[in-house]
Amino acid sequence: MAVEEPRDVDFLVLGSGIAGLFYALQAAEHGRVALVTKKQAVQSATNFAQGGIAAVVSPDDSVDEHVADTLEAGAGLCREEVVRFVVERGQSTIEELGKLGVEFDRGEDGAFALGREGGHTQRRVLHHRDATGREIERALLARARAHPNVAVLEDHCAIDLLTAEKAGLAGGNRVLGAYVLDSSRSVVERYRARITFLATGGAGKVYLYTSNPDIASGDGMAMAYRAGATLANMEFFQFHPTCLFHPNAGSFLISEAVRGEGGVLRNRRGDPFMDAYHPMKDLAPRDVVARAIDTELKRSGDDFVQLDITHRDPEYLRDRFPTIHRRCLDFGIDLTTDSIPVVPAAHYCCGGVRTDLQGETDLPNLFAAGEVTCTGLHGANRLASNSLLEGVVFAAAAARESIARLPDIPPPDGPVEPWREGSATESSEAVVITQNWDEIRRFMWNYVGIVRSDKRLARARRRIQLLQEEITEYYWNFRLTPDLLELRNLARVAQLVIESAQSRKESRGLHYNLDHPNRDDEAFGGDTLVRSPRP
């Protein structure tokens, strides 16, 4: 690959979802921003978020109630000061998004039309019909593209973070930017930055069935781990209870808002079953609902359960859920008259790169927000629609701290080693990537899924150790491609999820182990921390 001079910016943003775009817009008022996104900028998890953003904006609701609901869902692992920090900023966050052009649905009286989702005791979910994320992405991306200080770099894949340790610089390890693959030119570029911001999203692609877009391969988590940052609670992977069951649907998500508006889960015989699992029935927290469906399917041998909302007014359903209605019609299902076949799918990683209240990791000058992080908000189970709020709140906090610190960080001018390709050649065996990729996703689904056991986790660990060796050899022998980068990162994330799950010998929230079915606050009442062994 060609060797080019380093590109210098004040802020390097990796990711183009709600957190990356919001941070970029704030930072751009104080310096030059390069926003790196590995496909098209609109291809983010934000763009796929149907349900909405939870915030206290109604006089019938309160911060204390939203905090209590979040803590209840988090099963004892939320950090209450973080929960309050986020929830208290809900109304101001909605106002800020409104100033940036985001439009939320309103009733005839002009007040926000609020939905209710699983785990919430009040209606507090603001939405734009059933395509809230798409509306947020539209507004923020338009602003970023129009800003003279923001360069949006599509088809660019971050490879690894640049660190002082790797560069042999004195003064302690710190982040100096990143190596980035321009996949359209097959060139590795070096971006030197005073501040680097991770907003790369989640890692749902590590599982065979996921509601996530193809980009969700855990890139930021893996890069941060390799650079020496601490990650937390990787065992807590949330499975959305209701994805459309159809061979051609691509795990299309049926929003939790459908149950919030009265949808009832039924088995194939048509019997409701959630009252046997939780007092909130169909509005129980996601971990409870996902395990209930898993139990029902194992008991019956069926492939799916049914989500029934046919008792609601058809015109209301078509207006409230236009995207879901159209998509279901594509497969011959009319949600106004038919029950929707649904199954759980990997949805959200509650663990990630550990950050403080300013959104900074334990690597200086590396900030992060969104699903790539573990802030302490979600604990052992994310409360529905808290994630978009978290992304904005921590992106804003990180931007404030970054801007305040910028004068004290000199412009990057130290040595940065060119990307050394060595004897790497073009691969004639790309099947190795697809084979390893498929194997990881299958054993993660079968062994490290909704219900786990010590034996299943041990099997998964043996498999990932063997695959890591194969992938590492392949990585250094062949030229980089986006698929190879994703495979390398997926393998690392799988390893971290497995090892974290093995270390937590209890059942709590999203982590359920048949061999340790009870919660143990005395032994496991804290976070599971992982960090790469340093040389």
C-alpha positions as CSV (number, residue, x, y, z in Angstrom):
1,M,0.0,0.0,0.0
2,A,1.1,3.6,-0.7
3,V,2.7,5.6,2.2
4,E,1.2,9.0,2.7
5,E,2.0,11.9,5.0
6,P,0.1,12.0,8.3
7,R,-3.2,14.0,8.3
8,D,-3.5,16.3,11.3
9,V,-6.8,17.4,12.9
10,D,-7.9,18.7,16.3
11,F,-10.6,16.1,16.8
12,L,-10.8,12.7,15.2
13,V,-14.3,11.1,15.5
14,L,-14.7,7.4,14.8
15,G,-18.4,6.7,14.0
16,S,-21.4,8.6,12.5
17,G,-24.3,7.7,14.8
18,I,-26.0,10.0,17.2
19,A,-23.0,10.2,19.6
20,G,-20.4,10.8,16.9
21,L,-22.4,13.4,15.0
22,F,-23.5,15.3,18.2
23,Y,-19.9,15.4,19.4
24,A,-18.6,16.5,16.0
25,L,-21.0,19.4,15.8
26,Q,-20.0,20.7,19.2
27,A,-16.2,20.2,18.6
28,A,-16.4,21.8,15.2
29,E,-17.0,25.2,16.8
30,H,-13.5,25.0,18.3
31,G,-11.3,23.1,15.7
32,R,-11.0,20.9,12.7
33,V,-12.9,17.6,12.9
34,A,-12.4,14.5,10.8
35,L,-15.4,12.1,11.1
36,V,-14.5,8.6,10.0
37,T,-17.3,6.1,9.1
38,K,-16.6,2.7,7.6
39,K,-19.5,2.7,5.1
40,Q,-22.0,5.5,4.3
41,A,-22.5,7.9,7.1
42,V,-26.2,7.0,7.4
43,Q,-25.4,3.4,8.1
44,S,-25.4,3.5,11.9
45,A,-27.3,1.8,14.7
46,T,-28.9,5.2,15.4
47,N,-30.5,5.0,11.9
48,F,-32.2,1.7,12.8
49,A,-33.6,2.8,16.2
50,Q,-37.3,2.5,15.9
51,G,-38.6,3.1,19.5
52,G,-37.4,6.5,20.6
53,I,-35.6,8.4,23.3
54,A,-36.6,8.3,26.9
55,A,-36.8,11.6,28.8
56,V,-38.9,13.2,31.5
57,V,-40.9,15.9,29.7
58,S,-44.4,15.3,31.1
59,P,-45.8,16.8,34.4
60,D,-47.1,13.3,35.2
61,D,-43.5,11.9,35.2
62,S,-40.5,12.7,37.4
63,V,-36.7,12.3,37.3
64,D,-37.0,10.1,40.4
65,E,-39.3,7.7,38.7
66,H,-37.1,7.5,35.6
67,V,-34.1,6.9,37.8
68,A,-36.0,4.2,39.8
69,D,-37.0,2.4,36.6
70,T,-33.5,2.4,35.3
71,L,-32.1,1.1,38.5
72,E,-34.7,-1.7,38.6
73,A,-33.9,-2.8,35.1
74,G,-30.1,-2.7,35.8
75,A,-30.3,-5.4,38.4
76,G,-28.0,-3.8,41.0
77,L,-25.1,-2.8,38.7
78,C,-26.1,0.7,37.6
79,R,-24.1,3.5,39.1
80,E,-26.8,5.7,40.6
81,E,-24.8,8.9,40.2
82,V,-24.5,8.2,36.5
83,V,-28.2,7.3,36.1
84,R,-29.2,10.6,37.7
85,F,-26.6,12.5,35.7
86,V,-28.2,11.2,32.5
87,V,-31.9,11.3,33.4
88,E,-31.6,14.9,34.8
89,R,-30.4,16.1,31.4
90,G,-33.3,14.5,29.5
91,Q,-35.4,17.6,28.9
92,S,-32.5,19.8,27.9
93,T,-31.3,17.1,25.6
94,I,-34.6,17.0,23.8
95,E,-34.5,20.8,23.5
96,E,-31.0,20.7,22.0
97,L,-32.0,18.0,19.5
98,G,-35.0,20.2,18.5
99,K,-32.7,23.1,17.9
100,L,-30.7,20.9,15.5
101,G,-33.8,20.1,13.5
102,V,-35.0,16.8,15.0
103,E,-38.8,16.6,15.0
104,F,-40.7,14.4,17.5
105,D,-44.3,13.4,17.2
106,R,-46.8,15.7,19.0
107,G,-50.5,15.4,19.8
108,E,-53.3,17.7,18.7
109,D,-52.6,19.9,21.8
110,G,-49.0,20.4,20.7
111,A,-47.5,18.3,23.6
112,F,-45.1,15.5,22.8
113,A,-46.8,12.2,22.0
114,L,-45.2,9.9,24.5
115,G,-44.9,6.1,24.2
116,R,-44.3,3.5,26.9
117,E,-41.9,0.6,26.6
118,G,-40.9,-2.4,28.7
119,G,-39.6,-1.6,32.2
120,H,-41.0,2.0,32.2
121,T,-43.7,2.8,34.7
122,Q,-44.7,6.0,32.8
123,R,-45.1,7.2,29.2
124,R,-41.8,9.0,28.6
125,V,-40.5,7.8,25.2
126,L,-40.4,10.5,22.5
127,H,-40.6,9.2,19.0
128,H,-40.9,10.1,15.4
129,R,-43.5,7.5,14.5
130,D,-41.5,4.2,14.4
131,A,-38.4,5.6,12.8
132,T,-37.0,7.9,15.5
133,G,-33.4,7.0,14.8
134,R,-33.7,7.8,11.1
135,E,-35.1,11.2,12.0
136,I,-32.2,12.0,14.4
137,E,-29.6,10.8,11.9
138,R,-31.2,12.9,9.1
139,A,-31.1,16.1,11.1
140,L,-27.6,15.7,12.6
141,L,-25.9,14.4,9.5
142,A,-27.3,17.3,7.4
143,R,-25.8,19.7,10.0
144,A,-22.4,17.9,10.0
145,R,-22.2,17.8,6.2
146,A,-22.9,21.6,6.0
147,H,-20.3,22.5,8.7
148,P,-17.1,23.9,7.2
149,N,-15.0,22.4,10.0
150,V,-16.3,18.8,9.6
151,A,-14.9,16.4,7.0
152,V,-17.1,13.4,6.7
153,L,-14.9,10.5,5.5
154,E,-17.1,7.6,4.2
155,D,-15.8,4.2,3.3
156,H,-13.0,4.6,5.9
157,C,-12.3,1.9,8.4
158,A,-10.3,2.6,11.6
159,I,-7.7,-0.1,12.1
160,D,-6.0,0.7,15.4
161,L,-5.5,3.6,17.7
162,L,-2.2,5.5,17.6
163,T,-0.7,5.6,21.1
164,A,2.4,7.2,22.7
165,E,3.4,3.7,23.9
166,K,3.4,2.3,20.3
167,A,5.3,5.4,19.1
168,G,7.9,5.1,21.8
169,L,7.1,8.5,23.2
170,A,7.8,9.6,26.8
171,G,5.2,11.0,29.1
172,G,2.9,8.0,29.7
173,N,0.6,6.2,27.3
174,R,-2.0,8.4,25.6
175,V,-4.0,8.3,22.3
176,L,-2.6,10.3,19.4
177,G,-5.1,9.4,16.6
178,A,-5.6,6.3,14.5
179,Y,-4.6,4.3,11.5
180,V,-7.4,4.3,9.0
181,L,-8.0,2.2,5.9
182,D,-9.5,4.2,3.0
183,S,-11.2,1.1,1.5
184,S,-12.0,2.9,-1.8
185,R,-8.3,3.4,-2.5
186,S,-6.8,0.5,-0.5
187,V,-4.6,3.0,1.3
188,V,-3.8,3.1,5.1
189,E,-3.9,6.7,6.3
190,R,-2.5,8.1,9.5
191,Y,-4.7,10.6,11.4
192,R,-2.9,12.5,14.1
193,A,-5.4,14.2,16.5
194,R,-5.2,16.1,19.8
195,I,-8.5,14.4,20.9
196,T,-9.9,11.1,19.6
197,F,-13.5,10.3,20.1
198,L,-14.9,6.7,19.9
199,A,-18.5,6.4,18.7
200,T,-18.3,3.2,16.8
201,G,-21.4,1.6,18.2
202,G,-22.0,-2.0,19.3
203,A,-21.1,-5.6,18.4
204,G,-24.3,-7.4,17.6
205,K,-22.7,-9.0,14.6
206,V,-20.8,-11.3,16.9
207,Y,-24.1,-13.3,17.1
208,L,-25.8,-15.3,14.4
209,Y,-29.1,-13.5,14.7
210,T,-29.1,-9.8,15.4
211,S,-31.2,-6.7,15.0
212,N,-28.1,-4.7,14.4
213,P,-26.9,-3.3,11.0
214,D,-23.9,-5.0,9.4
215,I,-21.5,-2.4,10.7
216,A,-21.9,-3.5,14.3
217,S,-18.7,-5.5,14.7
218,G,-17.3,-4.2,17.9
219,D,-14.5,-2.2,16.2
220,G,-14.1,0.5,18.9
221,M,-14.2,-2.0,21.8
222,A,-11.5,-4.1,20.2
223,M,-9.3,-1.2,19.2
224,A,-9.6,0.3,22.7
225,Y,-8.7,-3.0,24.3
226,R,-5.6,-3.4,22.1
227,A,-4.5,0.1,23.0
228,G,-4.7,-0.6,26.7
229,A,-8.1,0.8,27.8
230,T,-10.3,-0.9,30.4
231,L,-13.5,-2.5,29.3
232,A,-16.4,-3.4,31.6
233,N,-19.3,-5.8,31.8
234,M,-18.9,-7.4,28.4
235,E,-21.0,-10.4,29.5
236,F,-24.2,-8.4,29.5
237,F,-25.5,-8.7,26.0
238,Q,-29.1,-7.7,25.5
239,F,-31.3,-9.8,23.2
240,H,-34.3,-7.9,21.9
241,P,-37.3,-10.1,22.5
242,T,-39.2,-9.4,19.2
243,C,-37.5,-9.6,15.8
244,L,-39.7,-10.5,12.8
245,F,-39.4,-14.3,12.1
246,H,-39.1,-14.8,8.4
247,P,-36.3,-16.3,6.3
248,N,-36.0,-13.1,4.2
249,A,-36.6,-10.5,6.9
250,G,-33.0,-10.0,8.0
251,S,-33.9,-10.0,11.7
252,F,-36.1,-6.9,11.2
253,L,-36.9,-5.4,14.6
254,I,-40.4,-5.2,15.9
255,S,-40.1,-2.2,18.2
256,E,-40.8,-2.6,21.9
257,A,-43.3,0.3,21.4
258,V,-45.7,-2.3,19.9
259,R,-46.0,-3.9,23.3
260,G,-46.0,-0.5,24.9
261,E,-49.2,0.3,22.9
262,G,-50.9,-2.9,24.0
263,G,-49.2,-5.8,22.0
264,V,-49.6,-9.2,23.7
265,L,-47.1,-12.1,23.4
266,R,-48.9,-15.4,22.7
267,N,-47.7,-18.9,22.0
268,R,-48.5,-20.7,18.8
269,R,-51.8,-21.9,20.3
270,G,-52.8,-18.3,20.9
271,D,-52.4,-18.3,24.7
272,P,-50.8,-15.3,26.4
273,F,-47.8,-16.4,28.6
274,M,-46.0,-13.3,30.1
275,D,-48.2,-13.2,33.2
276,A,-46.4,-16.4,34.3
277,Y,-43.0,-14.7,34.2
278,H,-43.4,-11.1,35.6
279,P,-46.0,-8.8,37.2
280,M,-45.6,-6.3,34.4
281,K,-46.5,-9.1,31.9
282,D,-45.7,-8.0,28.3
283,L,-44.0,-4.8,29.6
284,A,-41.5,-6.6,31.7
285,P,-37.8,-5.6,31.2
286,R,-36.2,-7.1,28.1
287,D,-34.1,-9.7,29.8
288,V,-37.1,-11.2,31.4
289,V,-39.1,-11.2,28.1
290,A,-36.3,-12.6,26.1
291,R,-35.8,-15.5,28.6
292,A,-39.5,-16.1,28.7
293,I,-39.7,-16.5,24.9
294,D,-36.6,-18.7,24.9
295,T,-38.2,-20.9,27.6
296,E,-41.5,-21.1,25.7
297,L,-39.8,-22.1,22.4
298,K,-37.7,-24.7,24.1
299,R,-40.8,-26.1,25.9
300,S,-42.9,-26.2,22.7
301,G,-40.3,-26.9,20.0
302,D,-41.8,-24.1,18.0
303,D,-39.7,-21.7,15.9
304,F,-41.4,-18.5,17.0
305,V,-44.1,-16.9,19.3
306,Q,-46.7,-14.4,18.2
307,L,-47.1,-10.7,19.0
308,D,-50.7,-9.7,18.8
309,I,-51.9,-6.1,18.6
310,T,-55.0,-6.7,16.4
311,H,-57.3,-5.4,19.1
312,R,-56.1,-1.8,18.5
313,D,-57.7,0.5,15.9
314,P,-56.2,-0.3,12.4
315,E,-55.9,3.3,11.4
316,Y,-54.0,4.1,14.6
317,L,-51.6,1.2,14.0
318,R,-50.9,2.2,10.4
319,D,-50.2,5.8,11.6
320,R,-48.2,4.9,14.7
321,F,-46.1,2.1,13.1
322,P,-45.9,2.9,9.4
323,T,-42.4,1.3,8.9
324,I,-43.3,-1.9,10.7
325,H,-46.6,-2.1,9.0
326,R,-45.1,-1.8,5.5
327,R,-42.3,-4.2,6.3
328,C,-44.6,-6.8,7.6
329,L,-46.8,-6.4,4.5
330,D,-43.8,-7.3,2.4
331,F,-44.0,-10.8,3.9
332,G,-47.7,-11.1,3.8
333,I,-48.4,-10.1,7.4
334,D,-50.9,-7.3,8.2
335,L,-50.4,-6.3,11.8
336,T,-53.9,-4.8,11.9
337,T,-55.4,-8.3,11.4
338,D,-52.6,-10.8,11.9
339,S,-50.3,-11.7,14.8
340,I,-46.6,-11.1,14.0
341,P,-44.2,-14.1,14.3
342,V,-41.3,-13.0,16.5
343,V,-38.1,-14.4,18.0
344,P,-35.3,-12.9,20.1
345,A,-32.1,-11.5,18.5
346,A,-28.9,-9.9,19.8
347,H,-29.6,-6.3,20.1
348,Y,-27.4,-4.2,22.5
349,C,-24.1,-4.6,24.3
350,C,-24.4,-3.1,27.8
351,G,-20.7,-3.5,28.3
352,G,-17.9,-1.6,26.6
353,V,-15.1,0.9,27.1
354,R,-15.2,2.2,30.6
355,T,-15.7,6.0,30.8
356,D,-16.1,8.6,33.5
357,L,-18.8,11.4,33.7
358,Q,-16.8,13.4,31.2
359,G,-16.9,10.6,28.7
360,E,-13.1,10.0,29.0
361,T,-11.6,6.5,29.1
362,D,-8.6,5.6,31.2
363,L,-6.3,6.4,28.2
364,P,-5.7,10.1,28.2
365,N,-7.2,12.0,25.2
366,L,-9.4,9.1,24.3
367,F,-13.1,9.9,24.8
368,A,-16.1,7.8,23.9
369,A,-19.9,7.8,24.0
370,G,-22.8,5.5,22.9
371,E,-23.0,1.8,22.7
372,V,-19.2,1.4,22.5
373,T,-19.0,2.5,26.2
374,C,-19.9,1.2,29.6
375,T,-20.8,4.4,31.5
376,G,-22.6,2.7,34.4
377,L,-26.1,3.8,33.2
378,H,-27.3,0.4,32.0
379,G,-25.9,-2.0,34.7
380,A,-26.8,-5.6,33.9
381,N,-29.7,-4.7,31.6
382,R,-30.5,-1.6,29.6
383,L,-33.9,0.0,30.1
384,A,-35.6,0.5,26.7
385,S,-34.9,3.8,24.9
386,N,-32.2,5.0,27.4
387,S,-29.4,4.5,24.9
388,L,-30.1,7.4,22.5
389,L,-30.3,9.7,25.6
390,E,-27.1,8.3,26.9
391,G,-25.3,8.9,23.6
392,V,-26.2,12.6,23.5
393,V,-25.6,13.3,27.2
394,F,-22.1,11.8,27.2
395,A,-21.2,13.2,23.7
396,A,-22.1,16.6,25.1
397,A,-20.1,16.0,28.3
398,A,-17.1,14.7,26.3
399,A,-17.3,17.7,24.0
400,R,-17.2,20.1,26.9
401,E,-14.2,18.5,28.5
402,S,-12.4,18.1,25.1
403,I,-12.9,21.8,24.2
404,A,-11.8,22.9,27.7
405,R,-8.6,20.8,27.5
406,L,-7.7,21.6,23.9
407,P,-5.5,24.6,24.7
408,D,-3.3,22.4,26.9
409,I,-2.7,19.7,24.3
410,P,-0.1,20.7,21.7
411,P,-0.8,20.0,18.0
412,P,0.4,16.5,17.0
413,D,3.9,16.6,15.6
414,G,5.6,13.5,17.0
415,P,6.7,10.6,14.8
416,V,4.1,8.2,13.5
417,E,5.3,5.0,12.0
418,P,3.9,4.4,8.5
419,W,1.7,1.3,8.2
420,R,4.1,-1.5,7.5
421,E,2.6,-4.1,5.2
422,G,5.7,-6.2,5.1
423,S,5.3,-9.3,2.8
424,A,1.5,-9.3,3.0
425,T,-0.1,-10.3,-0.3
426,E,-3.6,-10.4,-1.8
427,S,-5.6,-13.3,-0.5
428,S,-6.8,-16.0,-2.8
429,E,-8.6,-17.6,0.1
430,A,-11.3,-15.2,1.3
431,V,-13.3,-18.2,2.3
432,V,-11.2,-18.3,5.4
433,I,-12.8,-15.1,6.5
434,T,-16.3,-16.2,5.9
435,Q,-15.8,-19.6,7.5
436,N,-14.3,-18.2,10.7
437,W,-16.9,-15.4,10.8
438,D,-19.7,-17.9,10.5
439,E,-18.2,-20.2,13.1
440,I,-17.8,-17.4,15.7
441,R,-21.4,-16.2,15.2
442,R,-22.8,-19.7,15.5
443,F,-21.0,-20.8,18.6
444,M,-21.7,-17.4,20.3
445,W,-25.4,-17.9,19.6
446,N,-25.4,-21.5,20.8
447,Y,-23.1,-21.3,23.7
448,V,-23.0,-17.6,24.9
449,G,-26.6,-16.6,24.1
450,I,-29.7,-15.9,26.2
451,V,-29.2,-19.0,28.5
452,R,-25.6,-20.1,29.3
453,S,-23.9,-22.8,31.3
454,D,-20.3,-23.5,32.4
455,K,-19.9,-26.3,29.9
456,R,-21.2,-24.1,27.0
457,L,-18.9,-21.3,27.9
458,A,-15.9,-23.6,28.2
459,R,-16.6,-24.9,24.7
460,A,-16.8,-21.4,23.3
461,R,-13.6,-20.4,25.0
462,R,-11.7,-23.3,23.4
463,R,-13.1,-22.5,20.0
464,I,-12.2,-18.8,20.2
465,Q,-8.6,-19.5,21.3
466,L,-8.1,-21.7,18.2
467,L,-9.7,-19.2,15.9
468,Q,-7.7,-16.3,17.3
469,E,-4.5,-18.1,16.3
470,E,-5.8,-18.6,12.7
471,I,-7.1,-15.1,12.4
472,T,-3.9,-13.5,13.7
473,E,-1.8,-15.5,11.2
474,Y,-4.1,-14.6,8.4
475,Y,-4.2,-10.9,9.4
476,W,-0.4,-10.4,9.2
477,N,0.0,-12.5,6.0
478,F,-2.6,-10.8,3.8
479,R,-3.5,-7.3,2.8
480,L,-6.2,-5.5,4.7
481,T,-9.8,-5.5,3.7
482,P,-12.8,-4.2,5.6
483,D,-14.0,-7.8,6.1
484,L,-10.7,-8.9,7.6
485,L,-10.7,-5.9,10.0
486,E,-14.2,-6.8,11.1
487,L,-13.3,-10.4,11.6
488,R,-10.3,-9.5,13.7
489,N,-12.4,-7.3,15.9
490,L,-15.4,-9.7,16.2
491,A,-13.0,-12.4,17.4
492,R,-11.6,-10.1,20.1
493,V,-15.1,-9.1,21.2
494,A,-16.2,-12.7,21.3
495,Q,-13.2,-13.6,23.5
496,L,-14.0,-10.7,25.9
497,V,-17.7,-11.7,26.2
498,I,-16.8,-15.3,26.9
499,E,-14.2,-14.6,29.5
500,S,-16.4,-12.1,31.2
501,A,-19.3,-14.5,31.3
502,Q,-17.0,-17.2,32.7
503,S,-15.9,-15.0,35.5
504,R,-19.4,-14.1,36.7
505,K,-20.6,-17.2,38.5
506,E,-24.1,-16.0,39.2
507,S,-27.3,-15.0,37.2
508,R,-28.1,-11.3,37.0
509,G,-29.9,-9.3,34.4
510,L,-28.8,-10.3,30.9
511,H,-26.4,-12.9,32.1
512,Y,-28.2,-16.2,33.0
513,N,-26.2,-19.3,33.8
514,L,-28.0,-22.6,34.4
515,D,-25.2,-23.7,36.8
516,H,-25.4,-20.5,38.8
517,P,-29.1,-19.5,38.7
518,N,-29.1,-17.2,41.7
519,R,-27.9,-13.6,42.1
520,D,-24.9,-13.1,44.4
521,D,-24.5,-9.5,45.5
522,E,-21.7,-10.3,47.9
523,A,-19.3,-12.0,45.4
524,F,-20.5,-10.3,42.2
525,G,-22.0,-7.0,43.1
526,G,-19.4,-5.0,41.0
527,D,-18.3,-4.6,37.4
528,T,-16.4,-7.2,35.4
529,L,-13.3,-5.4,34.2
530,V,-11.0,-6.6,31.4
531,R,-7.8,-5.0,30.2
532,S,-5.2,-6.2,27.7
533,P,-1.9,-7.4,29.4
534,R,0.7,-4.7,28.7
535,P,4.1,-5.7,27.3
